[in-house]
């Protein structure tokens, strides 16, 4: 897989509440995007699923980069990660330090919507923060999150070989699972897949049900 390395920049604007919750010491270089490597999905119609950066302007679709010249109200910390193309400077970060419209950013947002505290998925500040690192990061002493090989609704499915993370939304008696994801069948967009875990290339699952707050959704507000 091609990896995109960028130098982290200090934020140039005040960060929102979610950003403050997610700010940790970041490495000088970070890889924060998960890039698609498979070609077919059950649904190929782009969907937003309510993801607030679904319409962030494209900077370079071939590099999986989307960003804003001026941070919107919904993400005043988008300048935490910046890129420059054709002399124009873009802010490309969500409140947790992941690239906008990438699989990692979508899953982080979905977990926040479910009330999972950011400290349990803010892998962006640890080592590489890339999609294929999530399973190892979750198992590390720093987080010690429960992981396993059995799918659960609400779990994060990780594909190490594909460099991808997905959110499990359904399990069929046939053994197939349904996942919602971003930046897979259509660059920078969401889609839904139903297939066997092996066909999806899933290496394992991270279970978050014990880390949800008593008020689901309280961690997801961006305004």
C-alpha positions in Angstrom: 0.0 0.0 0.0 1.1 3.5 -0.7 1.5 5.6 2.5 1.3 9.4 2.7 3.5 11.0 5.2 3.0 14.5 6.3 4.6 16.9 8.9 2.3 17.7 11.7 1.6 21.5 12.1 0.5 23.3 15.2 -3.1 24.4 15.2 -3.6 27.9 14.1 -7.1 28.4 15.5 -8.7 27.5 18.9 -9.8 23.9 19.0 -13.4 22.8 19.7 -14.4 20.7 22.8 -13.8 17.4 21.0 -10.4 18.5 19.9 -9.4 19.4 23.4 -10.5 15.9 24.5 -8.4 14.3 21.8 -5.2 16.4 22.0 -2.2 14.3 22.9 1.5 14.7 22.0 1.8 13.9 18.3 4.8 12.5 16.5 6.7 14.6 14.0 5.4 12.4 11.1 2.1 10.6 11.0 0.2 8.4 8.6 -3.5 8.9 9.3 -5.4 7.6 6.4 -6.7 4.2 5.5 -6.7 3.7 1.7 -9.0 1.3 -0.2 -7.5 -1.7 -2.0 -10.6 -3.7 -2.9 -12.8 -3.0 -5.8 -16.3 -4.3 -5.1 -18.9 -3.4 -2.5 -22.5 -4.5 -2.0 -23.6 -0.8 -2.3 -21.6 1.5 -4.5 -23.9 4.5 -4.1 -22.0 7.1 -2.1 -23.6 7.8 1.3 -22.8 10.2 4.1 -24.4 8.4 7.0 -24.5 11.8 8.7 -20.7 12.2 8.6 -20.2 16.0 9.0 -17.3 16.3 6.5 -18.9 14.3 3.7 -18.7 17.4 1.4 -15.2 18.6 2.3 -13.7 19.8 -1.0 -11.2 17.6 -2.8 -7.6 18.6 -2.6 -6.2 15.5 -4.4 -8.5 12.6 -4.8 -5.7 10.4 -6.0 -3.9 11.0 -2.6 -7.2 10.6 -0.6 -6.9 14.2 0.6 -9.9 16.5 1.3 -9.8 19.8 3.2 -10.9 23.3 3.8 -9.2 26.7 3.1 -11.0 28.0 6.1 -12.1 25.7 8.9 -15.9 25.4 9.2 -17.7 26.0 12.5 -18.2 22.2 12.8 -14.4 21.6 12.9 -12.4 24.7 14.0 -9.4 22.4 14.5 -9.1 21.3 10.9 -5.8 23.2 10.5 -4.2 20.7 13.0 -3.1 18.8 9.9 -2.4 20.9 6.8 -1.5 20.2 3.2 -0.6 22.5 0.3 -1.5 22.0 -3.3 -0.9 24.5 -6.1 0.1 27.0 -3.5 -3.1 26.8 -1.6 -3.0 25.7 2.1 -5.8 23.3 3.3 -6.8 22.1 6.7 -7.4 18.4 6.5 -8.0 17.2 10.1 -11.0 16.0 12.0 -11.1 16.7 15.8 -9.2 13.5 16.5 -6.4 14.1 14.1 -7.5 11.8 11.2 -7.7 12.9 7.6 -11.1 14.0 6.5 -13.3 11.5 4.5 -10.9 8.6 5.2 -12.0 5.3 6.8 -10.3 6.2 10.1 -12.1 9.5 10.4 -15.5 8.0 9.7 -15.1 5.3 12.3 -13.8 7.8 14.9 -16.8 10.0 14.3 -19.2 7.0 14.5 -17.6 6.0 17.8 -18.0 9.5 19.2 -21.6 9.5 18.1 -22.1 6.3 20.2 -20.7 8.1 23.2 -17.3 6.4 23.3 -14.7 8.7 24.9 -12.1 9.9 22.4 -9.2 8.5 24.5 -10.2 5.0 23.4 -9.9 5.6 19.7 -7.5 8.5 19.4 -4.7 6.4 17.9 -3.8 9.3 15.7 -1.4 10.5 18.4 0.2 7.1 18.9 2.8 5.7 16.5 1.3 5.9 13.0 -2.4 6.0 13.7 -3.0 4.4 10.3 -6.0 2.0 9.8 -3.8 -1.1 9.8 -2.3 -0.1 13.2 -5.7 0.1 15.0 -5.8 -3.6 16.1 -2.3 -3.6 17.5 -2.8 -0.2 19.1 -6.0 -1.4 20.8 -4.2 -4.4 22.2 -1.2 -2.3 23.4 -0.7 -1.6 27.2 -1.5 2.0 26.5 -5.2 1.2 25.7 -5.8 -2.5 26.6 -9.1 -2.6 24.7 -10.9 -5.9 24.3 -10.4 -7.4 20.9 -11.3 -10.7 19.3 -12.2 -12.7 16.2 -16.0 -12.7 16.6 -18.1 -9.9 15.0 -20.4 -7.8 17.2 -22.7 -5.0 16.2 -21.0 -1.7 17.1 -17.5 -3.2 16.9 -14.8 -1.8 14.7 -13.6 -4.3 12.1 -9.9 -4.0 11.1 -8.3 -5.2 7.9 -4.6 -5.1 8.3 -3.9 -6.3 4.8 -6.2 -3.8 3.2 -5.3 -1.0 5.6 -8.9 -0.3 6.4 -11.3 0.0 9.3 -15.1 -0.5 9.2 -18.0 -0.2 11.6 -20.1 -3.4 12.1 -23.9 -2.7 11.8 -25.3 -6.2 11.3 -24.7 -9.9 11.6 -26.5 -12.5 9.6 -27.2 -16.2 10.5 -25.2 -17.2 7.4 -22.1 -15.7 9.0 -22.0 -12.7 6.7 -21.7 -9.3 8.4 -22.8 -5.8 7.3 -20.4 -2.9 7.6 -20.5 0.8 7.0 -17.3 2.4 5.8 -15.7 5.3 4.1 -13.1 5.7 1.4 -13.5 2.3 -0.1 -15.7 1.7 -3.1 -15.8 5.4 -3.9 -12.9 7.6 -2.9 -13.9 9.8 0.0 -17.5 8.5 0.2 -19.4 6.1 2.4 -20.9 2.8 1.4 -22.4 -0.4 2.9 -21.1 -3.9 2.4 -22.5 -7.3 3.3 -20.1 -10.2 3.0 -18.2 -12.8 4.9 -15.5 -11.6 7.2 -12.9 -13.5 5.2 -14.1 -11.8 1.9 -13.8 -8.4 3.7 -10.3 -9.2 4.7 -11.0 -8.7 8.4 -8.1 -9.4 10.8 -10.0 -8.8 14.0 -12.5 -6.7 15.9 -12.2 -4.0 18.6 -15.1 -4.0 21.0 -16.3 -0.7 22.4 -19.6 -1.5 24.1 -18.2 -1.2 27.6 -16.7 2.2 26.8 -19.9 3.9 25.7 -21.2 6.7 27.9 -24.5 6.5 29.7 -25.7 9.2 27.3 -25.0 7.8 23.8 -24.4 10.6 21.3 -23.0 13.0 23.9 -19.5 12.7 22.5 -20.6 13.3 18.9 -21.7 16.9 18.8 -19.5 19.1 16.7 -21.3 22.4 16.8 
